[in-house]
Amino acid sequence: WNKFAENTHCLWTGIELDNDTISDGKKLNPRTFLDQLGRWIKNSGNAPISIKFSYLYFPGHNSYEDYCKEMKEIISLLLTCQHRWRSLKIYVENFSVVQGLLDEMTNLDNAPKLRVFELEVEDMKNSNYPAWKALCTSLTLHPKSRLHSGYARLTGLELSNSPSTESIMWWIRQAPNLKTLDVFIRLKQPEHHQHSPLHVWKLDNLSKLYISASNGSDIGPLLAQLTFPVLTDIDVNVGATNSTIVEYLLCRSNPQVLKKLTFYCFRIRETSVLTYLKQTPSLVYLRVVPMTSMILDALTAGSGKHPICPDLEELNVSSLALLFNFKKLLDMVHSRSHDTR
């Protein structure tokens, strides 16, 4: 039975290993982990494989130097079957230990079957690569694309816990054909110096932009380097910071083609929002947090008054400003339901 199982390659195409697995009260032995990974890869034959593994450093289990050596062995094993990768999901201690793997992946033609790549990093403080202190990416590859320029066939990019504009821009420059960009900035970024020359990167195919940031993070330096001429879906969640986000988007995108818009910004200026909304004739979905009476007034139709966002179909008012006037909300709904324009 064992021989039959080992020779049935389709049984070994889903590899999932975790060195935090407890065996007889102990962490999984590094050598056992490597042996198991090698066995799965060998028994999968020539079939496409999906690999998911977590390999973290546990003080007392081995030295950090040993951990780095073990990671090199793991990467060597993974690269032996690079041409068969269908999905690769990795959770490791820091970015530096997988640098060799990413260097090899700069040419994705070596992994023609790869559709999903995820990299999650545990340690945000002790990386030898400051620009990559915290990187968690989920990269979805377009299934039919066969371009020969590395990451050029990426159409979706998700970057979480990104500590710097530099790290985000590195990925964006590698993937000029992105259609969806999702960025979460976790740490405070340095102020951008106005005298420093910037190269503005134009994302011609980007239609969906999702940006969120922890309090104290600054997404201005990122937006200052990008333009989005065909954006149809914008979702910005920056809490109590980044009050100038609307001004950045106004000059970096084309509001005329926008369909969906979410602003979750407690320090956002009403006048800025209104300036932006007045230029979004095709908008069908709107959520502004907090929703204010001034914005509702602008959305309200009336005798001789054309409301902003005339094609609006859905308005999310789940979070309201202090002293919110509910009558204005009812008046707005009533006016638009009877507006014949």
N, C-alpha and C positions, 0 to 999 in steps of 0.2 A: 504493500500500500504506500509506503514512504517513497519507493522508487517511482511508482506511478504518479504520485503527487508532484515530485520534483521534476518530472519530465512533462508535466502539463503546464506549459508556460503561462497560460492565461490566469492561473491561480496566483501568480506572483507579480502581477502588474500593478498592484496597489500597495506601496511600501509606506509604512508608518512606524516610526521608531522614536523613543523618548528616553534620554539617558537619566531622567528623573524617575524612571520605573523602579519600583521597589521589588527586589528579589531576595528572599530570605532575610528581610530586614536591612538590606544594604542597597545603595545606589547601583544601577546597572554598571558592571565593569566595562571600562573603555574598550578593552579588547573584545569583549562579548558584543558590544555595540557594533564595532567594526566588522566582526565576523558575520553578524546577522545581516548587516547592510550588504556586505559582499555576497552572501548566500542568496539574498532576495534578487540582487541584480543578475547574478549568474543564472538562477533558476527561471528568470523571466525570459530567457532566450533572446529572440530578436523582436519581441512584442513591444509596443509603445508602453511606457510606464509612467505612473504618477507617484512622486516621492514626496513625503512629508516627514520631516524630522525636527526634533528639538534637541539641541546639544549645548548645554550650558556649563559654565565653570562653577564647581562646588568646592570652596576652600576646605581643605582637609581630605578631600577625595583624591586629589592629585594637585601638582603644582600648576601654576598658570602657564609655565613654559611647556609642561607636558600637554596641557590642554591645547595650546597652539599647534604642537606637533600632531596631536590626534586630529585636529581640524584639517591640517594639510593632508593627512591620509584620507580623511573623509572626502575632501574635495577631489583628490586624485581618483577615488572610486567613482564619484559622481560623473567626472569627465569621461570616464570610459564608456558611458552609455548616453552621452550628451545627445547623440543623434536620435535617441529613442524617447527623450523627455516629452511627456504630454503635459505634465503639471509638476512644478517644483516649488515646494513651500518649505522655508527654512526659518528656524528660530534659534539664534545663536547669541553669544555674549556681547559682541560688538562688531562693528563694521570691518575692522582691520583683519579679523580672522577669516573673512570671506573675500578679501581683496583679490586673491588669486582667481577665485571663481568668477567674479565680476569682470576681471580683465579678460578672461577667456570668452565671456559672453558678449563682448563688444561686437562680435560678429555672430548674429543670430542665425546665419545660414548654417552654422554647425549644429543648430537645434531646430530643424525644419518642422518638427511636430509640436513644438512648444506652444501652448495656448495660454497658460497661466503661470506667472512667476510671482511669488510672495517672499519677502524678506523682512523679518522682524528682529529687532535688536533689543537686548535686555538692558545693557549698561549704557547710560547716556553721559557718564562722567569721565570714564577712563579710556575712551577711544583715542587711538593715535592719529585719528583723522578728524580734526575739530569741525570741519565743514560737514561731517557726517555723524555728529554725536548721537543723533537719534534718527533712525531711518526705518520706516515700515512701509513697504511698497506693495501694491497689488497691480500687476501689469497684465492687461488682457490683450492678447495679440489678435489682429484681424485674421480670421481663418483662411481667407482666400488670397491674401496678399503675399507676394513673393518678391518684394523689393530686395535689393542687395546693398543696403546701406545701414546695416546694423539695426538699431532700434527704430528705423523709419517706418516699420510696419506696425508700430504700436498705435492703437487708436484710443486707448483708455489708460489714464495714469492716476494713481492714488498715492499721495505722499502724506504720511501721518507722522506726528512728532518731529516735524522738520525744524531744526533750530536756526537755519540761516537761509537767506535768499540765494546764496551761492549754491547750496546743495539742490534747491528746487530748480534753479535755472540750469544746472548741469543736466538734469533729466529732460527738461523741456527742450534744450538744444539738441539732444540726441533723438527726440521724437517730434519732428516737425509736422507730422500728419495727425496729431491728436484731435479727437472729436470731443473727448470728455476729460476734464482736469478737476481733480478733487484734492485740495490741500488743507491740511491742519497744521498750523504753526503753534508749537507748544511753548517755546521759550522766547524771552525778550531778545529782539534783534538790535544791533547797533544802528544808530542814526545814520541816514545816508548823507554824505557830504555833497552839497550842491555843486562844488567845483570838480567833482570826479566825473569824467565823461562816461556816459552810459550808452550801450548799444541796445536799441529797442528791438525786441524780437516780435515779429508778427506771426500770430497763429491763425492762418487763413482758413483752417477747417474746424476750429474749435467752436462747438455749438452749445456746450454745457460747461459752466464754471461754478464750482462749489468751493467756497473759501470759509474756513472757520479758524479762530485763534483764541488762545487763552488770554486772560486779562494781562495786560502789559505787553503783549506781542504787537508788533507793528508790521502790517502787510503792505504799507505804502511803498517801501523799497522794491517789493516784488512787482506790484502793479505798474510802477514807474518804468519797468523794463519790458512791458508786454503791451500788445494791442490785440483786440479781438473783433474783427470786422463783421463776423457773421454769428455772434452769440445770440441764441434764442432763449436760453435758460440760465439765469443767474441766481445763486443762493449764497448770501453772505451772512455769516453768524460770527460777530466779533464782540458780543456782549457790551461792556462799558468802555471799550477803547475804539480807536480808529474812527473818530468822528468825521474825518475827511474822506471816507471811503467812497461816498457818492461822487464827489468831485473827480476822483481818480477814474471811476468807471465811466463818467460822462465823457471824458476826453479820450478814453481808451477803447470804448466799444461803440457800436452803432445802435442807439436806442430804437431807431425806426423799425428794426427787424425783431425786436425782443418780444417773446411770447409769455414767458414766466419770470416773475421777479419776487425774491424774498430778501428783505432787509431785516436782520435781527441785530439792531444796534441801539442801545439805550441812550447813547450820546449823539445820535444822528440829528442833524439840523433839518427841521421841517421844510424850510425854504429850499434846501438842497434836494430833498426828496421830490418836492413839487416841480422844481426845475427839470429833474430827470423824467418824471412821469409825464410832463407836458410833451415830451418828445417820444412817447411810446404809443403810437396809435394802434399798434397791432397786439398790445398786451391783452392776454386772456385770463391770466392768474396773477393775483397780487397779495402779498403778505408783508406788512410793515409792522415791526415791533419796536416801540409801542405804537398802536394806531391812535391817531389824534383827530380832534374835531376839525382842524384846518385841512387835513388831507381829505376827510369826508366831505367837507364843503366843496372842494375842488372836484370830487367825484360825482357830486349831485347835479342832475340836470334840472333845467328850469326854463321859464319863458324867456326866449332869446339867449339862453345860456347853453353853451356846448360844454359838456363835462369832459374832463381829461379821460384818457383810456376808454374811448367809445366802444371798443370791442370786448371790454371786460366781461368775463363770464363767471369768475369765482373770486370772492374776496374773503380772505382769512382774517378774522378779527379776534383770534384766541387770546391776545394779550393787549390790554388797553392802557392808555395813559391815565394818570391821575386826573380827577375831575372830568372824566370822559362824559360827553353828552349823548346818551342813548337815543334821544329824540332825533339827533342829527343822523344817526345810523338808520333809523326807520325812515326818515325823510329821504335819505339817499336811495335806499332800496325802492321805495315807492316811486320816486321820480324816474329812476332808470327803467322800472318795469312798465311805465307808461310813456316812455320816450320813444317817439316814432322815427327818430333819425337813424 
